[in-house]
Amino acid sequence: MRNLIVALCLAVGAVLTGCRKSDVTTVVISVPEMKNTACAEIVIHAVYTVEHVAITNMNADVGTRELTVTYDSMKRGLKNIEMAIAGAGFAANEVPANAEAAKKLPPECLE
């Protein structure tokens, strides 16, 4: 009987811990060209357009030129977010900006 209880507890524990549906992660992304609020709005919009990114919090700090994003990493990865920012014309961490998109940025982001 004792062995049955132990086996049942182990089985329930394995089921409860083995089926993660979300993994909320907070990352800080360096965006060197995010010089002002106009640039920050473009960056934020780019992140929100990434398909299936479940964002719970996002904060752009133009002083440090960093974007803090809290998201569900089980839905999309950091690289997806970095690529969206780069696609909008801004470098993100080690991902270079898309040159064509950077040329189309408003003048206040090109200064």
Backbone as CSV, one residue per row, in Angstrom:
resi,resn,N_x,N_y,N_z,CA_x,CA_y,CA_z,C_x,C_y,C_z
1,MET,0.819,-1.187,0.000,0.000,0.000,0.000,0.876,1.270,0.000
2,ARG,1.917,1.218,0.825,2.818,2.370,0.899,3.477,2.631,-0.460
3,ASN,3.899,1.571,-1.144,4.522,1.704,-2.464,3.547,2.304,-3.472
4,LEU,2.288,1.961,-3.367,1.271,2.495,-4.264,1.111,4.001,-4.043
5,ILE,1.108,4.434,-2.803,0.974,5.862,-2.485,2.186,6.634,-2.992
6,VAL,3.371,6.091,-2.794,4.591,6.742,-3.274,4.569,6.834,-4.800
7,ALA,4.198,5.780,-5.467,4.131,5.775,-6.932,3.107,6.784,-7.427
8,LEU,1.967,6.859,-6.771,0.932,7.806,-7.156,1.415,9.245,-6.963
9,CYS,2.080,9.522,-5.873,2.627,10.866,-5.621,3.666,11.243,-6.671
10,LEU,4.526,10.308,-7.027,5.540,10.570,-8.051,4.894,10.829,-9.411
11,ALA,3.872,10.070,-9.734,3.184,10.246,-11.017,2.500,11.605,-11.081
12,VAL,1.810,11.994,-10.026,1.140,13.294,-9.990,2.180,14.414,-10.066
13,GLY,3.274,14.277,-9.349,4.333,15.282,-9.394,4.931,15.430,-10.783
14,ALA,5.131,14.316,-11.461,5.695,14.357,-12.817,4.737,15.038,-13.775
15,VAL,3.466,14.780,-13.650,2.478,15.399,-14.532,2.410,16.899,-14.283
16,LEU,2.405,17.303,-13.042,2.279,18.724,-12.719,3.512,19.527,-13.096
17,THR,4.681,18.953,-13.016,5.894,19.708,-13.332,6.325,19.571,-14.781
18,GLY,5.850,18.588,-15.484,6.321,18.339,-16.843,5.551,19.043,-17.937
19,CYS,4.479,19.714,-17.633,3.631,20.309,-18.659,3.545,21.818,-18.498
20,ARG,4.654,22.496,-18.636,4.643,23.952,-18.541,3.926,24.527,-19.744
21,LYS,3.065,25.481,-19.501,2.358,26.135,-20.586,2.868,27.549,-20.811
22,SER,3.597,28.072,-19.823,4.157,29.406,-19.994,5.444,29.525,-19.187
23,ASP,6.259,30.454,-19.603,7.516,30.740,-18.916,7.756,32.239,-19.057
24,VAL,7.277,33.005,-18.105,7.389,34.456,-18.167,8.832,34.853,-17.885
25,THR,9.394,35.616,-18.811,10.790,36.027,-18.762,10.882,37.534,-18.945
26,THR,11.797,38.168,-18.245,12.063,39.591,-18.441,13.474,39.740,-18.989
27,VAL,13.582,40.481,-20.098,14.884,40.720,-20.716,15.087,42.215,-20.915
28,VAL,16.336,42.621,-20.940,16.692,44.001,-21.251,17.434,43.964,-22.582
29,ILE,16.907,44.711,-23.536,17.471,44.734,-24.891,18.112,46.097,-25.125
30,SER,19.358,46.079,-25.529,20.064,47.310,-25.861,19.631,47.779,-27.249
31,VAL,19.160,49.028,-27.331,18.737,49.624,-28.602,19.460,50.973,-28.719
32,PRO,20.713,50.951,-29.176,21.547,52.165,-29.168,20.968,53.370,-29.913
33,GLU,20.196,53.127,-30.974,19.653,54.235,-31.764,18.337,54.780,-31.221
34,MET,17.828,54.254,-30.114,16.569,54.709,-29.527,16.847,55.977,-28.719
35,LYS,16.899,57.114,-29.427,17.375,58.364,-28.853,16.306,59.204,-28.166
36,ASN,15.043,58.984,-28.507,13.973,59.812,-27.961,12.654,59.043,-27.959
37,THR,11.587,59.707,-27.510,10.304,59.009,-27.398,9.726,58.613,-28.749
38,ALA,9.996,59.383,-29.792,9.514,59.011,-31.122,10.129,57.683,-31.563
39,CYS,11.413,57.528,-31.319,12.100,56.271,-31.650,11.571,55.137,-30.771
40,ALA,11.362,55.429,-29.496,10.859,54.413,-28.569,9.495,53.903,-29.004
41,GLU,8.635,54.792,-29.480,7.307,54.376,-29.951,7.411,53.424,-31.142
42,ILE,8.347,53.676,-32.028,8.548,52.796,-33.190,9.028,51.425,-32.723
43,VAL,9.961,51.413,-31.796,10.495,50.153,-31.264,9.395,49.360,-30.565
44,ILE,8.621,50.029,-29.719,7.543,49.357,-28.999,6.519,48.787,-29.971
45,HIS,6.147,49.566,-30.965,5.191,49.084,-31.963,5.734,47.848,-32.689
46,ALA,7.016,47.864,-33.009,7.622,46.715,-33.694,7.535,45.458,-32.846
47,VAL,7.764,45.580,-31.557,7.701,44.406,-30.668,6.269,43.896,-30.566
48,TYR,5.314,44.819,-30.461,3.916,44.391,-30.350,3.408,43.703,-31.611
49,THR,4.069,43.912,-32.739,3.603,43.276,-33.975,4.144,41.863,-34.179
50,VAL,5.036,41.404,-33.314,5.569,40.043,-33.424,4.440,39.064,-33.116
51,GLU,4.197,38.176,-34.034,3.097,37.222,-33.899,3.313,36.285,-32.712
52,HIS,2.287,36.113,-31.930,2.246,35.187,-30.794,3.181,35.561,-29.648
53,VAL,3.589,36.815,-29.548,4.374,37.217,-28.382,3.391,37.689,-27.315
54,ALA,3.378,36.996,-26.202,2.496,37.350,-25.095,3.258,38.285,-24.157
55,ILE,3.142,39.587,-24.387,3.873,40.584,-23.611,3.036,40.990,-22.401
56,THR,3.640,40.923,-21.236,2.931,41.341,-20.036,3.395,42.711,-19.557
57,ASN,4.577,43.146,-19.994,5.080,44.455,-19.595,6.200,44.865,-20.553
58,MET,6.246,46.171,-20.873,7.323,46.680,-21.716,7.603,48.114,-21.304
59,ASN,8.885,48.446,-21.199,9.288,49.782,-20.800,10.505,50.202,-21.627
60,ALA,10.383,51.344,-22.289,11.496,51.891,-23.060,12.140,53.017,-22.266
61,ASP,13.441,52.926,-22.058,14.200,53.956,-21.344,15.143,54.606,-22.346
62,VAL,14.776,55.811,-22.813,15.619,56.478,-23.808,16.915,56.995,-23.206
63,GLY,16.939,57.186,-21.898,18.178,57.624,-21.228,19.271,56.580,-21.330
64,THR,18.911,55.328,-21.064,19.892,54.244,-21.147,19.855,53.546,-22.502
65,ARG,18.836,53.908,-23.315,18.617,53.292,-24.634,18.437,51.786,-24.513
66,GLU,17.564,51.422,-23.571,17.257,50.018,-23.334,15.754,49.802,-23.308
67,LEU,15.360,48.647,-23.786,13.969,48.234,-23.771,13.861,47.017,-22.867
68,THR,13.009,47.119,-21.849,12.772,45.998,-20.944,11.444,45.366,-21.337
69,VAL,11.477,44.074,-21.614,10.280,43.362,-22.064,10.056,42.142,-21.176
70,THR,8.836,41.999,-20.687,8.426,40.807,-19.959,7.447,40.081,-20.865
71,TYR,7.764,38.839,-21.193,6.959,38.103,-22.162,7.003,36.611,-21.852
72,ASP,6.151,35.870,-22.520,6.094,34.424,-22.360,7.059,33.786,-23.358
73,SER,8.177,33.309,-22.859,9.203,32.754,-23.754,8.827,31.381,-24.305
74,MET,7.716,30.820,-23.863,7.231,29.564,-24.442,6.509,29.837,-25.760
75,LYS,6.112,31.098,-26.008,5.395,31.470,-27.230,6.367,31.912,-28.329
76,ARG,7.340,32.732,-27.979,8.343,33.233,-28.922,9.641,33.439,-28.169
77,GLY,10.732,33.508,-28.909,12.041,33.679,-28.296,12.541,35.109,-28.372
78,LEU,13.593,35.367,-27.632,14.226,36.678,-27.629,14.651,37.081,-29.037
79,LYS,15.148,36.146,-29.802,15.617,36.455,-31.158,14.485,37.008,-32.020
80,ASN,13.240,36.517,-31.831,12.099,37.049,-32.577,11.885,38.527,-32.259
81,ILE,12.022,38.880,-30.996,11.850,40.274,-30.584,12.985,41.130,-31.140
82,GLU,14.208,40.647,-31.034,15.356,41.389,-31.575,15.215,41.598,-33.086
83,MET,14.771,40.586,-33.791,14.612,40.691,-35.249,13.514,41.690,-35.619
84,ALA,12.454,41.764,-34.825,11.388,42.738,-35.085,11.910,44.161,-34.917
85,ILE,12.707,44.373,-33.878,13.298,45.700,-33.649,14.254,46.049,-34.788
86,ALA,15.079,45.091,-35.187,16.018,45.316,-36.297,15.257,45.600,-37.586
87,GLY,14.145,44.924,-37.785,13.322,45.144,-38.975,12.701,46.524,-39.014
88,ALA,12.569,47.149,-37.855,12.037,48.507,-37.778,13.126,49.564,-37.989
89,GLY,14.381,49.123,-38.102,15.472,50.055,-38.381,16.404,50.348,-37.226
90,PHE,16.296,49.580,-36.154,17.129,49.799,-34.968,17.914,48.532,-34.642
91,ALA,19.171,48.679,-34.273,19.941,47.530,-33.801,19.369,47.093,-32.457
92,ALA,19.391,45.784,-32.220,18.878,45.229,-30.965,19.879,44.211,-30.458
93,ASN,20.547,44.539,-29.350,21.633,43.712,-28.831,22.655,43.513,-29.945
94,GLU,22.908,42.289,-30.350,23.916,42.012,-31.382,23.325,41.939,-32.791
95,VAL,22.015,42.132,-32.913,21.348,42.051,-34.220,21.396,43.437,-34.866
96,PRO,22.022,43.550,-36.045,22.123,44.864,-36.690,20.782,45.321,-37.258
97,ALA,20.629,46.631,-37.360,19.416,47.217,-37.922,19.300,46.892,-39.403
98,ASN,18.087,46.746,-39.871,17.821,46.597,-41.297,18.125,47.951,-41.942
99,ALA,19.077,47.985,-42.861,19.552,49.243,-43.444,18.446,49.982,-44.189
100,GLU,17.622,49.272,-44.927,16.537,49.916,-45.678,15.508,50.533,-44.735
101,ALA,15.170,49.816,-43.672,14.213,50.344,-42.699,14.803,51.541,-41.959
102,ALA,16.100,51.496,-41.671,16.750,52.610,-40.964,16.707,53.890,-41.798
103,LYS,16.814,53.767,-43.112,16.758,54.937,-43.992,15.380,55.609,-43.969
104,LYS,14.350,54.850,-43.634,12.973,55.349,-43.656,12.502,55.899,-42.298
105,LEU,13.381,55.874,-41.303,13.014,56.380,-39.981,12.786,57.897,-40.043
106,PRO,11.941,58.419,-39.152,11.744,59.874,-39.136,13.029,60.619,-38.777
107,PRO,13.131,61.872,-39.184,14.374,62.635,-38.958,14.823,62.667,-37.498
108,GLU,13.886,62.719,-36.560,14.266,62.781,-35.144,14.959,61.518,-34.665
109,CYS,14.825,60.426,-35.411,15.519,59.182,-35.055,16.849,59.040,-35.784
110,LEU,17.096,59.905,-36.739,18.329,59.810,-37.530,19.409,60.764,-37.055
111,GLU,19.079,61.646,-36.161,20.045,62.670,-35.701,21.190,62.065,-34.965
